Amino acid sequence: MSGKATRTPSLSGKPAVVRLPPGPGRIAAAALGALTLLAALAGKPAEGRAQSAQHGPLVLEMPASTRGLALGGAFYMVGNDSDALFHNPALIGGNGVVGAAMQRFGTASLLSTVSGAADWSSASVAVGVRMLSYGAADRGAAVLSHDAQSLFTSGSTASSEAAISVGYARDVGGVRAGITGKLVDQRLGGHHDATGAVDLGVTVGAGPARLGLAVQNLGPGLTLGDIEVPLPVRVTAGGSTPAIPVGPLDLGWSAAVSREADGGVLPGAGMEVAYWPVRGRTFTARVGVRRAPEGFGHPVTFGGAFNGDRLAIDYAWQRYDGGEAAHRFGLSWR
């Protein structure tokens, strides 16, 4: 096949080669660049908070991975990453990839994730857990946290949320399709409930780019005392380009638009710039922008990564009102 070869850094730091077809490939890459710009500027702003008092738990609405947070919520869809389970089950892939991450909100709250993926026959499977612990405010009765900003303040009521996910993906007639089953658990003081949910996703190649659509958190809600808490159903469409060489650097783009449970449309986009001075050692810088709803941080995010042989270290940063900042650190192993 003719065309220009691009170097896509893998987890091991060894560049994978992707060839851009001379015609459609460049058109697809240009389309992704346009989508990136539109995602950052267009879309209807969400009124109020992305998660109203009628939706929960919060762990299902937080950025699901270190890489995704750094890219403005637009998870990179090219390559293998076990955290793909939390974004679009059709992206599950990669034999023996294991990752974990931790994000603190001051000293009051902790968000942690762990995931693993493996190839299985002609398909791929993945398992992941997300956990959030915080102190809920008590104003005569315990009040659920409904935005990330509130996690910086420790309330008097111990609360925890968890989502355990098991995903499956395979190719079906040229389309990659996936499904994830989830057990969602929420504890608020002396109240506790659990429910099941399902994520559905598809991805398809468009020249060198990859496009995807996911529907998340389909299932019955939770009941905590007298509070009814429906799950925050989300629909997300997005796409990513493979890394494109520009001199000694490799540039990749990702963009996504989500429709939240309250009807708000939240676009986001991000860029990765990778540099590998020697084979097996790759340094990556990331920047993202998103239309963050009230209480979910400022629109610009940053991050970076180091890939060395089989180990990868990831970092992401986001600022909130009042000068607080949340830092997320992740490790992955192949």
Phi, psi and chi 1 to 4 in degrees:
 res  aa     phi    psi   chi1   chi2   chi3   chi4
   1 MET       -  133.6  179.7  173.9   65.0      -
   2 SER   -86.8  169.7   61.6      -      -      -
   3 GLY   125.0  171.0      -      -      -      -
   4 LYS   -85.1  135.2 -177.9  178.4  179.8 -179.7
   5 ALA   -85.2  138.3      -      -      -      -
   6 THR  -114.4  152.6   69.2      -      -      -
   7 ARG  -103.7  115.5  -52.4 -178.4  -57.7  -88.6
   8 THR  -106.2  110.5  -55.5      -      -      -
   9 PRO   -62.3  131.4  -18.1   29.5      -      -
  10 SER   -94.7  178.8   65.5      -      -      -
  11 LEU   -59.5  -32.6 -178.5   62.1      -      -
  12 SER   -78.3   -6.6   64.8      -      -      -
  13 GLY    87.4   -4.2      -      -      -      -
  14 LYS   -87.8  125.0  -60.3  175.1 -177.9  177.6
  15 PRO   -69.1  129.4   24.7  -33.0      -      -
  16 ALA   -87.9  147.0      -      -      -      -
  17 VAL   -99.5  125.7  176.0      -      -      -
  18 VAL  -120.7  129.4  177.8      -      -      -
  19 ARG   -99.9  128.6  -64.9 -170.5  176.8  -84.3
  20 LEU   -89.9  117.3  -62.4 -178.8      -      -
  21 PRO   -58.4  143.2  -22.1   32.2      -      -
  22 PRO   -62.8  -26.6   20.3  -31.5      -      -
  23 GLY  -105.5  -81.4      -      -      -      -
  24 PRO   -57.0  -33.9  -22.5   32.8      -      -
  25 GLY   -61.3  -45.9      -      -      -      -
  26 ARG   -68.4  -34.3  -62.3 -176.0 -173.6  -80.1
  27 ILE   -64.4  -42.4  -65.9  174.7      -      -
  28 ALA   -64.1  -41.3      -      -      -      -
  29 ALA   -63.3  -41.3      -      -      -      -
  30 ALA   -65.4  -38.0      -      -      -      -
  31 ALA   -63.3  -38.6      -      -      -      -
  32 LEU   -66.2  -37.4 -118.4  -57.1      -      -
  33 GLY   -62.5  -40.9      -      -      -      -
  34 ALA   -65.6  -40.7      -      -      -      -
  35 LEU   -62.4  -37.6  177.9   59.0      -      -
  36 THR   -58.6  -47.3  -59.4      -      -      -
  37 LEU   -65.3  -43.3  179.9   60.7      -      -
  38 LEU   -65.4  -38.0  -69.9  174.6      -      -
  39 ALA   -63.9  -33.7      -      -      -      -
  40 ALA   -76.4  -26.4      -      -      -      -
  41 LEU  -111.0  -24.5  -59.4  177.0      -      -
  42 ALA  -101.0 -178.4      -      -      -      -
  43 GLY   100.2  152.0      -      -      -      -
  44 LYS   -83.2  127.8 -174.8 -173.0   79.8  173.3
  45 PRO   -62.8  143.9  -16.9   28.8      -      -
  46 ALA   -74.6  132.5      -      -      -      -
  47 GLU   -85.2  127.1  -63.1 -179.0    1.3      -
  48 GLY    72.5 -144.6      -      -      -      -
  49 ARG   -95.4  151.0  -64.3  173.0  176.8  173.0
  50 ALA   -64.5  -30.6      -      -      -      -
  51 GLN  -118.4  106.0 -175.1 -173.4   35.4      -
  52 SER   -79.7 -178.8   68.7      -      -      -
  53 ALA   -66.0  -10.4      -      -      -      -
  54 GLN   -95.1    1.8  -71.3   76.0   40.2      -
  55 HIS  -132.7  152.1  -62.7   95.3      -      -
  56 GLY   176.8  178.3      -      -      -      -
  57 PRO   -81.2  167.5   29.5  -34.1      -      -
  58 LEU   -64.2  -30.8 -177.8   58.4      -      -
  59 VAL   -59.9  -24.8   71.0      -      -      -
  60 LEU   -80.3  -11.4  -63.2  178.9      -      -
  61 GLU  -108.1  -11.8  -61.1 -135.6   82.0      -
  62 MET   -72.6  152.7  -59.8  -67.3  -69.0      -
  63 PRO   -52.0  129.4  -28.3   37.0      -      -
  64 ALA   -86.5   -7.8      -      -      -      -
  65 SER  -154.4  160.0   67.5      -      -      -
  66 THR   -64.4  -45.7  -51.6      -      -      -
  67 ARG   -64.2  -43.3 -167.7  177.6 -166.7 -179.4
  68 GLY   -63.3  -40.2      -      -      -      -
  69 LEU   -61.9  -44.7  173.2   59.5      -      -
  70 ALA   -64.6  -26.9      -      -      -      -
  71 LEU   -97.3   26.9  -66.7  172.9      -      -
  72 GLY    68.2   26.8      -      -      -      -
  73 GLY    85.1   -4.2      -      -      -      -
  74 ALA   -93.9   87.4      -      -      -      -
  75 PHE   -58.1  137.8 -175.3   73.3      -      -
  76 TYR   -74.0  123.6 -162.4   62.9      -      -
  77 MET   -99.6    2.3  -60.0  170.6   61.1      -
  78 VAL  -107.1  124.6  179.8      -      -      -
  79 GLY   107.2 -177.1      -      -      -      -
  80 ASN  -112.1  128.5  -65.6  -36.0      -      -
  81 ASP  -150.8  124.7 -170.4  -34.2      -      -
  82 SER   -64.2  -24.1   58.1      -      -      -
  83 ASP   -70.5   -7.7  -75.9  -16.7      -      -
  84 ALA   -57.3  -26.9      -      -      -      -
  85 LEU   -53.2  -34.3  168.9   71.6      -      -
  86 PHE   -84.2  -10.1  -56.2  135.1      -      -
  87 HIS  -109.4  -53.9  -66.1  -91.5      -      -
  88 ASN  -152.4  113.2 -176.3  -26.4      -      -
  89 PRO   -60.7  -20.6   19.5  -31.3      -      -
  90 ALA   -68.8  -16.7      -      -      -      -
  91 LEU   -86.6   -2.1  -64.5  171.8      -      -
  92 ILE   -60.7  132.0  -65.0  171.4      -      -
  93 GLY   177.4  165.8      -      -      -      -
  94 GLY   108.3  118.4      -      -      -      -
  95 ASN   -82.8  116.4 -163.8   18.7      -      -
  96 GLY    76.0   26.9      -      -      -      -
  97 VAL   -87.3  127.3  180.0      -      -      -
  98 VAL  -128.7  135.4  178.0      -      -      -
  99 GLY  -141.8  154.5      -      -      -      -
 100 ALA  -146.7  150.4      -      -      -      -
 101 ALA  -148.0  158.6      -      -      -      -
 102 MET  -144.0  137.2  179.8  179.5  -63.2      -
 103 GLN  -135.1  124.2 -178.9  173.8   -9.3      -
 104 ARG  -103.8  144.7  -65.3 -156.3   64.2   91.1
 105 PHE  -113.4   88.2  -64.1   83.5      -      -
 106 GLY    63.0 -133.2      -      -      -      -
 107 THR  -110.8    7.5   59.7      -      -      -
 108 ALA   -93.2  -34.2      -      -      -      -
 109 SER  -141.0  157.7  -53.1      -      -      -
 110 LEU  -140.0  129.5  174.9   65.9      -      -
 111 LEU  -113.4  128.2  173.0   66.2      -      -
 112 SER  -136.4  148.9   55.5      -      -      -
 113 THR  -139.0  152.5   67.2      -      -      -
 114 VAL  -146.1  142.2   61.2      -      -      -
 115 SER  -152.8  157.2   61.5      -      -      -
 116 GLY  -151.4  145.9      -      -      -      -
 117 ALA  -138.2  151.5      -      -      -      -
 118 ALA  -153.7  150.7      -      -      -      -
 119 ASP   -78.0  142.8  -65.9  -28.8      -      -
 120 TRP  -140.4  104.5 -178.9   38.2      -      -
 121 SER    57.7 -123.5 -175.5      -      -      -
 122 SER   -94.9   11.6   58.9      -      -      -
 123 ALA  -126.9 -176.1      -      -      -      -
 124 SER  -133.6  146.2  -62.2      -      -      -
 125 VAL  -128.9  157.2  -65.7      -      -      -
 126 ALA  -152.3  152.4      -      -      -      -
 127 VAL  -132.5  138.9  177.2      -      -      -
 128 GLY  -151.5  154.1      -      -      -      -
 129 VAL  -134.8  133.7  179.4      -      -      -
 130 ARG  -120.2  134.2  -73.8  176.3  -75.2  171.1
 131 MET  -135.1  138.5  -63.4  175.1  -70.0      -
 132 LEU  -133.2  126.9  175.1   64.7      -      -
 133 SER  -123.8  138.1   59.6      -      -      -
 134 TYR  -160.7  169.3   59.0   93.2      -      -
 135 GLY  -102.8  115.2      -      -      -      -
 136 ALA   -78.1  149.3      -      -      -      -
 137 ALA   -67.8  148.5      -      -      -      -
 138 ASP  -123.6  105.4 -168.6  -19.9      -      -
 139 ARG  -116.2   59.5  -54.2 -174.7 -175.4   98.2
 140 GLY    91.1  -32.4      -      -      -      -
 141 ALA  -146.7  149.0      -      -      -      -
 142 ALA   -61.7  138.3      -      -      -      -
 143 VAL  -118.1  127.0  178.9      -      -      -
 144 LEU   -64.2  145.6  -73.1  170.6      -      -
 145 SER   -78.7  132.3  -70.7      -      -      -
 146 HIS  -122.3    7.6  -64.6  -63.2      -      -
 147 ASP  -153.7  159.6   58.8   55.5      -      -
 148 ALA   -67.8  -30.9      -      -      -      -
 149 GLN   -57.9  -37.3 -178.7   71.5   46.7      -
 150 SER   -67.6  -17.2   66.1      -      -      -
 151 LEU   -71.2  -15.0  -63.2  177.0      -      -
 152 PHE   -78.7  -12.3  -72.2   95.5      -      -
 153 THR  -110.0  125.1  -56.7      -      -      -
 154 SER   -87.5  121.2  179.9      -      -      -
 155 GLY   -91.5  179.4      -      -      -      -
 156 SER   -90.9   -8.8   58.2      -      -      -
 157 THR  -105.7  114.7  -56.9      -      -      -
 158 ALA   -64.5  130.2      -      -      -      -
 159 SER  -137.1  149.1  -54.9      -      -      -
 160 SER  -148.8  148.9   64.6      -      -      -
 161 GLU  -136.0  144.6  -56.1  173.7   -6.0      -
 162 ALA  -147.4  147.7      -      -      -      -
 163 ALA  -136.3  117.8      -      -      -      -
 164 ILE  -103.6  123.3  -56.8  171.2      -      -
 165 SER  -120.7  140.3  -56.0      -      -      -
 166 VAL  -130.2  122.2  178.4      -      -      -
 167 GLY  -122.7  157.6      -      -      -      -
 168 TYR  -142.4  136.0  175.6   87.6      -      -
 169 ALA  -144.2  148.6      -      -      -      -
 170 ARG  -161.2  165.0   65.5  174.9  -60.0  158.7
 171 ASP   -83.5  134.1  -66.2  -37.8      -      -
 172 VAL  -134.5  103.5 -179.5      -      -      -
 173 GLY    58.2   41.9      -      -      -      -
 174 GLY    86.5   -2.8      -      -      -      -
 175 VAL  -117.0  137.8  175.8      -      -      -
 176 ARG   -90.5  123.3 -176.8   80.0  169.5  173.9
 177 ALA  -123.6  146.8      -      -      -      -
 178 GLY  -147.8  158.4      -      -      -      -
 179 ILE  -141.9  141.8 -178.2  170.8      -      -
 180 THR  -127.9  131.3  -65.6      -      -      -
 181 GLY  -101.9  138.4      -      -      -      -
 182 LYS  -131.3  142.9  -64.7 -171.0  -70.6 -166.5
 183 LEU  -105.7  118.2  174.4   63.8      -      -
 184 VAL  -107.9  126.2 -178.5      -      -      -
 185 ASP  -126.2  136.3 -178.7  -82.6      -      -
 186 GLN  -138.5  134.2 -175.8  156.5   31.8      -
 187 ARG  -126.0  131.5  -61.1  173.9 -174.6  -91.4
 188 LEU  -135.6  100.7  177.7   66.2      -      -
 189 GLY    60.1 -123.0      -      -      -      -
 190 GLY   -88.8    3.2      -      -      -      -
 191 HIS   -99.4  146.6  -59.9  -66.9      -      -
 192 HIS  -152.2  140.7  168.4 -112.3      -      -
 193 ASP  -154.7  158.1 -163.3   13.7      -      -
 194 ALA  -141.5  153.2      -      -      -      -
 195 THR  -151.1  168.9 -171.7      -      -      -
 196 GLY  -105.9  154.6      -      -      -      -
 197 ALA  -150.0  163.9      -      -      -      -
 198 VAL  -134.1  139.2  172.8      -      -      -
 199 ASP  -111.9  141.7  -64.7  -10.1      -      -
 200 LEU  -125.5  143.8  -57.2  173.2      -      -
 201 GLY  -154.8  153.4      -      -      -      -
 202 VAL  -138.8  149.4  -66.2      -      -      -
 203 THR  -136.7  155.4   63.8      -      -      -
 204 VAL  -148.3  147.0   63.1      -      -      -
 205 GLY   -80.0  143.3      -      -      -      -
 206 ALA  -134.3   86.2      -      -      -      -
 207 GLY    66.9 -132.6      -      -      -      -
 208 PRO   -80.7  -14.0   31.9  -37.0      -      -
 209 ALA   -84.5  166.8      -      -      -      -
 210 ARG  -130.6  131.7  179.4  154.8  -67.2  -85.8
 211 LEU  -113.6  148.3  -53.2  176.9      -      -
 212 GLY  -147.4  157.5      -      -      -      -
 213 LEU  -138.2  132.3  177.4   67.6      -      -
 214 ALA  -136.8  142.7      -      -      -      -
 215 VAL  -120.4  124.3 -177.8      -      -      -
 216 GLN  -121.5  153.3  -63.8  178.4  -74.2      -
 217 ASN    66.2   43.6  -52.3  -38.6      -      -
 218 LEU   -85.5  117.1  -61.9  171.5      -      -
 219 GLY   166.1  171.8      -      -      -      -
 220 PRO   -68.2  154.2   24.9  -33.2      -      -
 221 GLY   -83.1 -170.7      -      -      -      -
 222 LEU  -110.7  157.3  -62.2  154.6      -      -
 223 THR  -127.7  118.6  -58.5      -      -      -
 224 LEU  -120.9   97.6  -60.6  169.7      -      -
 225 GLY    65.3 -120.6      -      -      -      -
 226 ASP   -94.1    4.8  -63.6  -30.2      -      -
 227 ILE   -97.2  125.9  -55.4  174.2      -      -
 228 GLU   -96.5  126.1  -62.5  -69.1  -26.4      -
 229 VAL  -125.3   93.2 -171.3      -      -      -
 230 PRO   -66.3  152.3  -18.0   31.1      -      -
 231 LEU   -72.6  150.1  -61.3 -175.3      -      -
 232 PRO   -83.5   86.7   30.9  -34.7      -      -
 233 VAL   -64.2  133.8  177.8      -      -      -
 234 ARG  -134.2  139.5  174.0 -169.0  -68.6  135.7
 235 VAL  -119.7  125.8  180.0      -      -      -
 236 THR  -129.2  130.2  -58.6      -      -      -
 237 ALA  -117.8  139.3      -      -      -      -
 238 GLY  -163.3 -179.2      -      -      -      -
 239 GLY  -163.8  159.7      -      -      -      -
 240 SER  -143.2  151.0  -57.9      -      -      -
 241 THR  -100.5  154.2   66.5      -      -      -
 242 PRO   -69.7  165.8   27.9  -34.8      -      -
 243 ALA   -64.3  132.6      -      -      -      -
 244 ILE  -113.7  125.2  -60.0  173.2      -      -
 245 PRO   -71.1  131.5   26.4  -33.5      -      -
 246 VAL  -130.8   96.0  178.4      -      -      -
 247 GLY    64.2 -129.2      -      -      -      -
 248 PRO   -83.7   -0.5   31.2  -35.2      -      -
 249 LEU  -106.9  157.1  -54.0  176.2      -      -
 250 ASP  -118.2  125.8  -69.4  -22.0      -      -
 251 LEU  -112.1  132.7  -85.3   60.6      -      -
 252 GLY  -129.8  146.5      -      -      -      -
 253 TRP  -123.7  148.0  -62.5   81.9      -      -
 254 SER  -145.4  143.6 -168.1      -      -      -
 255 ALA  -147.1  150.3      -      -      -      -
 256 ALA  -155.1  153.4      -      -      -      -
 257 VAL  -132.7  128.0  177.5      -      -      -
 258 SER  -117.5  141.0  -62.7      -      -      -
 259 ARG  -104.1  117.5 -172.7 -177.1 -170.2  -80.3
 260 GLU   -84.8  172.2  -57.9  -65.9  -57.6      -
 261 ALA   -64.0  -27.5      -      -      -      -
 262 ASP   -86.8    5.0   66.5   -6.0      -      -
 263 GLY    92.7   -6.9      -      -      -      -
 264 GLY   -70.9  145.2      -      -      -      -
 265 VAL  -108.0  119.6  177.6      -      -      -
 266 LEU  -119.8  103.0  -56.3  178.5      -      -
 267 PRO   -86.2  156.1   30.3  -32.1      -      -
 268 GLY  -155.3  157.1      -      -      -      -
 269 ALA  -155.4  155.6      -      -      -      -
 270 GLY  -154.8  164.1      -      -      -      -
 271 MET  -135.1  142.0  179.4  179.6   69.3      -
 272 GLU  -114.3  137.8  -66.9 -169.4  -18.6      -
 273 VAL  -124.5  115.3 -179.3      -      -      -
 274 ALA  -112.4  144.4      -      -      -      -
 275 TYR  -137.1  124.4  173.7   64.6      -      -
 276 TRP  -123.6   96.5   46.1  -74.7      -      -
 277 PRO   -67.3  -31.3   23.4  -32.8      -      -
 278 VAL  -136.6  155.4  -64.3      -      -      -
 279 ARG   -61.9  131.2 -171.7  175.4 -178.3   84.8
 280 GLY    90.0    1.4      -      -      -      -
 281 ARG  -133.9  112.0  -57.9  -70.6 -173.7  -87.5
 282 THR  -127.2  131.1  -56.7      -      -      -
 283 PHE  -109.5  132.2  -61.5   86.9      -      -
 284 THR  -129.6  133.5  -56.0      -      -      -
 285 ALA  -109.9  142.2      -      -      -      -
 286 ARG  -133.0  145.9  -62.0  173.0  178.4  140.8
 287 VAL  -144.0  142.7   62.0      -      -      -
 288 GLY  -141.4  163.2      -      -      -      -
 289 VAL  -142.6  138.0   59.9      -      -      -
 290 ARG  -147.4  155.0   62.4 -167.3  -67.3 -100.7
 291 ARG   -86.4   86.3  177.1  165.9  -79.1  142.2
 292 ALA   -75.1  134.4      -      -      -      -
 293 PRO   -70.9  166.9   25.9  -33.2      -      -
 294 GLU   -57.0  129.8  179.4 -175.2  -11.8      -
 295 GLY    89.2   -0.4      -      -      -      -
 296 PHE  -114.1   25.4  -80.8   79.7      -      -
 297 GLY    94.4  168.0      -      -      -      -
 298 HIS   -74.6  160.6  -74.1 -128.0      -      -
 299 PRO   -71.7  -22.6   22.5  -32.7      -      -
 300 VAL   -97.5  133.4  178.5      -      -      -
 301 THR  -126.5  156.7   58.6      -      -      -
 302 PHE  -135.4  163.7  -63.1   95.6      -      -
 303 GLY  -176.9 -178.8      -      -      -      -
 304 GLY  -165.8  173.8      -      -      -      -
 305 ALA  -155.4  154.7      -      -      -      -
 306 PHE  -129.0  125.3  168.9   72.7      -      -
 307 ASN  -110.4  120.9  -65.0  -11.1      -      -
 308 GLY  -131.6  108.2      -      -      -      -
 309 ASP    55.0 -111.6  -64.8  -34.6      -      -
 310 ARG   -95.8   -5.8  -59.4  171.4   64.7   87.3
 311 LEU  -108.8  141.3  177.1   68.8      -      -
 312 ALA  -130.9  137.4      -      -      -      -
 313 ILE  -118.2  127.0  -56.9  172.0      -      -
 314 ASP  -121.3  151.6  -70.2  -89.1      -      -
 315 TYR  -143.7  143.1  169.0   76.2      -      -
 316 ALA  -142.3  151.5      -      -      -      -
 317 TRP  -138.5  139.1  175.1   91.9      -      -
 318 GLN  -145.7  137.9 -175.2  173.1   27.1      -
 319 ARG   -98.4  149.4 -172.6  167.0   69.3   87.4
 320 TYR  -123.7  169.8  -69.2   81.5      -      -
 321 ASP   -60.8  149.6  -68.4  -24.1      -      -
 322 GLY    86.1    3.0      -      -      -      -
 323 GLY    87.2   -4.1      -      -      -      -
 324 GLU   -70.5  152.1  -64.4  104.2  -23.3      -
 325 ALA  -136.6  143.5      -      -      -      -
 326 ALA  -108.4  131.8      -      -      -      -
 327 HIS  -113.9  133.2  -54.3  -92.1      -      -
 328 ARG  -121.3  133.3 -179.9  179.8  -70.2 -161.6
 329 PHE  -120.2  138.7  -64.4   89.3      -      -
 330 GLY  -136.1  149.8      -      -      -      -
 331 LEU  -127.7  140.2  -67.9  173.5      -      -
 332 SER  -139.4  151.6   55.5      -      -      -
 333 TRP  -139.2  136.7 -180.0  -93.4      -      -
 334 ARG  -114.2      - -176.0 -172.7  -60.7  -85.1
